[in-house]
Amino acid sequence: MPRMTSTQNTAAWLPGVGKELEVGPADTPVPDNNELLVEVKAVAVQPAEYKIQEGILPFPLKYPTIVDLSFSGVVVKVGSAVTRFNIGDRIVTNSAGTIRNDSRFGGYQRYALTTQELTADIGDVPFEQAASVSNLYGAASALFLHFGLEKSSHSPNKKAEKVHIWGASSSFGAYATQLAAEAGYTVVGVASAHNADLVHSFGSAHFVDRKSPTVSEDLIVLGPFKAVLAAADAAQDQMVLGSVLAAQGGGLFLSTMGLRPGVTLPEGVRGLFAQYVDDYLDLKNKEFTEWLWCDYLEQALQSGKLRVVPVRTLGGSSKVQEAWDLLHKGAVRGERLVIAPGLE
């Protein structure tokens, strides 16, 4: 592992695929050009992270590395080309660390790098709450870039168009539900029965119990759907999605995992995985990126318009492996796990 520096930056290092996390020293990064050095206060734990550890998501990373890309904190240094932020600003960001294959951008450390393009000012919003919305970027990309939905709610025909969110009580699903409802679409949310009120509070007009023996029939009656997003789905869930889409003549659903092994979909139905972070690094999406990070997210978060998923802070970097294990077991429902590196 990198040697200890005078600033005593520490990190949760992933030594390699299939290996347990190790907390140890890390060099403190130096921001360049449009980069920010952030004192990390809260890190939103992502399901993709344990999947990287287990090799389910085969990212070609250089090990040892520091993962996570969604965190909040305080700006402590800025690069020479930074114009939007100053030292002392309280921010939330997506560092795209995994995509960059650069441990300096990993969130599970005391001091991490990010760029000003994928960062929003959070004002007085608590760091834990701000970190919990940092994956809103994925929901926004799925709905407005991949499905081509309209961001504006001014179209008079919107209410007749339905968006189906499977896993609407997950953090990804919750923010997708809010974005779609705010844009004027009628949202049909699917989750466990005990999360029905929570899903409705996010703006879902209809709720369906994912464990209901008639879940397929219920969804078919509520369809057809303009977009189907699987925010948290297992193999059996994808079979249901396949039957629902087949009933409306075919189509595709986006999944955070892509098509699960062993799942065969009906003819004319596809299940796809999209790497949403890539969308924000693509210059052709520059206007959309600016809208989300410089306009929408700052205003929605600071005004309180965005309903934040309940958060639970487990502790410092030594608790990251525990958080991943909880996600792997499916033991997290209706809340977002957060790590606070400064608690070590």
ZIWO-V447606 format. One record per run of one state. SS is the DSSP state (H for helix, E for strand, - for the rest). FROM is the first residue (numbers start at 1). LEN is the number of residues. Records with the same first field share a line. If there is no record, write none. Layout:
SS->FROM-LEN, FROM-LEN
//
This chain:
-->1-8, 15-6, 27-8, 45-2, 54-11, 66-4, 79-11, 95-2, 101-2, 106-3, 110-1, 122-5, 133-3, 147-11, 161-1, 167-4, 183-3, 192-1, 202-4, 210-5, 223-4, 231-4, 248-3, 256-13, 274-2, 282-1, 304-7, 316-1, 329-7, 340-1, 344-1
E->9-6, 21-6, 35-10, 65-1, 70-9, 90-5, 109-1, 111-5, 119-3, 162-5, 186-6, 206-4, 227-4, 251-5, 269-5, 311-5, 336-4
H->47-7, 97-4, 103-3, 116-3, 127-6, 136-11, 158-3, 171-12, 193-9, 215-8, 235-13, 276-6, 283-21, 317-12, 341-3
//
